[in-house]
Amino acid sequence: MILTIDVGNTNIVIGGFDDDKLTFQSRISTEHFYMEDQYAVAFADILRLYGINASDIQGAVLSSVVPPVTVQIKPAVEKICGCKVMTIGPGLKTGLNIKIDEPASLGADMAAAAVGAKENYPLPAVVIDLGTATKVLAVDKSGAFIGGIIAPGIKISAEALADKTAALPLISISSEPIPHVIGKNTIDCMRSGLLYGNAFMIDGMIESFEREIGEKCTVIATGGFSSVIKPLCRNDFILDDSLILKGLLAVYNKNK
């Protein structure tokens, strides 16, 4: 089994692949103050939950946008699995031709998402990652990463509204349907602004990306809020919660 780990600012997504088949996927909170042993216990518990022996792990690959957490998780996984952890970064073969101003600055999660799209879907492709930040990226028909956008995510926006205003509360983002764009009370107004605002932005980005690329694209969405936003968008797209994990596996296979 190959262990794939995507460390985000809010959550860590863990997946296990046997012969390119995803056999389990789990999500835990990113604990910025956890030490190595605490993460080792958390990972050991996840493996135990799914009935997996640590000795079954033949290799591991990690992408992270939180460097202080990376330095705790990497040795934690190596301790419980007894294998080296491959980390996405400069010098590692991804198979991507990265056509941006500073290729070395490309985030590990964006690189893994682009590889996941390239290896699993028809190109050109637009990938939407709805996590702590909202990211939209483009892979052209040759398989090159040609850029994207980064915007505040839904949770960040909700926290900013509550933090920077005197009268607006911090609200939770649920998957409950919103019957009208025009809210009739403060909470509904905020939910509509946050969710429909992101949905309309994503629709606009998809259409703008396709105009710049010059043809229709396969559109794939991933990230914690993707299933919440999809019903509110006028553009149809594929939901793939394991897209980044699939990209990590592809990178592992290119470098093992």
N, C-alpha and C positions, 0 to 999 in steps of 0.2 A: 504494500500500500504506500502511496505517495501522499504526504500531508501537505495541504496548501493553506496558507494563512494570509489573510488580508487585514492589516492593522489600520483602522481608520480613527479619526478623532473621537468618535462616539462609540463605535462598536468594533469588535474583532470578529471576522467571519472565518470559520475553520471548515475545511472540507477534506474528505479522504477519497482518493481515487484508486480503484483496482482495475488494471487494464483499460485505462481511459474512461472508466465508468464511475460516476460519482456515487459512492455508496452511503455517505452521510454528509450532512451539512449542519453546522451549529453556529450560534451567534452569542457572544458574551460581551459585556460592557468593557470598554477600554478604561482600565484603572491606571491613571497616570502616576500614582504613588505606590503601586505594587512593586515588590522586589522580586528577584529571580525565583526564589523558592515559592512565593505566593502564586506566580504564574505557572510554575511547574505543577503545583497542586491543582490549579484550575484546569490545565490541559490533561493531567492524569484523570481527573474526574470526568471530563468530556469523553475521553477514550473508553473509560469504564462504563459510562452511560450507554455507549453504542456497542458494548461487548467486544472491544478491540484491544488486543494485547500490544503493548508498546513494542515488543519484539517483531511485530508484523510490519512496522513502519520501516520501509527501505530507504526513504529519502524524504526531504522536506524542503519547501520553497516558500519564501516570505516576501510580501510587499508591505511597505509601511510608509505612512506620511507623518509618523510621530517618532522621531529619532530617540528620545529618552525611553520610550516604551520598547523600541527595537532592541536596545542593548540589554534589556531584562528578559524579553521573550526568547531571543535567539539562544542564549545558553540554557534557558529553562527547557526548551524543546529538545536541545541536544542532550540534556541530562536525563530526561525520561525516555527518549527514543534511541539514544546511542548512535545517532547519525548526524552528520554535518547538515546545517541549514543553509541553503542557497538563498542569497538576498538579492532582490531585483535592484540594479543600479548600474552605473557606468562600467563598461568592461564586460558585461554579461551579454551574450548573444540573445537577441529577441526576435530576429528576423524582420524587424521593422526598419524601413528607411524613414528616419525622423527628419522631416522637412520643416523645422522651425528654427528661429534665430539662434537659440542656445539649446541644442539637443540634450546636453547633459543636465539641463534644468527640468526636463520632463518628469513629472511625479510618477512614482512607481505604480500607483494605482491606475493612473491614466494609461501608462504603457501596457500594463497587464490587461486593461479593458480593451485597448486597441488590438492587442494580440489575440484576445478572446474572440473579437469580432472577425478579425482576418482569418482565423483558423476554423471558424464554425459557421460563417454566414456569407452569402453572396456580397460582393463588393461592387460599387462603393457603399460605405456604411456610415451611418451617424449613430453614435453611442451617447445615451443620456444616462448619467449617473446621479441619482437623487439621494444624496447622503447628507453629511454635515454641510458640505457645499454642493451646489448644483453645478454639474459640469456637463458640457456638450462637446463632443470631439468628433473629428472627421477622419476617415480612412479612405483614400481614393482607390480607384479600381486597380491600381498597380500594387496595392497593399501598403502604401506609404502613409504615415501619420502626418497630416498637413496642418494640424492646429485645432483650436477649439475656443470655448469660452468657460470662464469660471465666475459664478455668481453666488451671493449668499444663499444658503440652503433654507428650507422651510423652518427648521427648528431655530436656527440662528436668527432668522427674521422675527419669529415669535418672541424670542428672548429680548431682542433689541427693542421691540415695541413696548414690552413690559418695563424694560430697564430705563428707557429714555423718555417715557411719558409718565405723567403723574396719575392719570386716571384709568389707563388701560391695564387689565390684568394679564398675568401669564396664563395662556391657555394650552391645553393639550391638543395634539393633532390626532384625530381619530379618523377611521375609515367610514364613519357614518355619512350617508349621502347628504349633499347640500341641495335642497330643492330649488333654490332661487339664487341667482347672482346677487340680487339686491337684498341685503340683510335687513331684518326688522328689529334687531337688538344688537348690543355691543359685541357679544360673543359671536353671533352669526356674521356680523360685519367683518370681524377679524378673521374668522375661518374662511369666509368667502375671499377676502383680500389675499390671504396667504395661499390658499389652494388654487382658486381660479387664477390669481395673479401668476402663479408658477405655471399653471396649465397653459395660459394664453402665451406666456413667454416661450414655453417649449414649442408650442405650435408655430410661433413666429420664427424661432430658431431653426426648426426643421425645414420650413419653407425657404428661409434665407440661405441655409447651408446648401440645399439642393440647387438653388439659383446659382450660387457661386461655384459649386462643383460642376453644374451643367447637365445633370441628369438625376432621375429618381434614385433614391438610396434605400437600402435596407436600414430600418431604424430599430434599434434595440435599446431597451431601458433596463437598468439595474439599480440597485440601491434600496434602502429601507422604505423610501416614500414612493417608489415607482408604482406600486399597485394602488396607492391612494390617488395618485394624479391621473393615471391612465383613463379612468372613466370620464374625466372632465375635459379631455383633449379631443379636438375634432380630427386630428390625424391618428390613424391606427399605427400601432407599433408592437413589436415583440417584447414580452416580459421575460427576462432571463436573470434570475437571482444569483445564478452561479457563474455569470459571464467572467468576472475577474478571476475566480478560481480556475476556470477553464484556461484562461490566458496564462495563469501561473503554471499550470501543468504543462502547457505547450513550451513555455520558457525552460522549465526544468528538463524536459525531454531534449531540447536543443543543446543543453549544456552538461548533461549528466556524463 
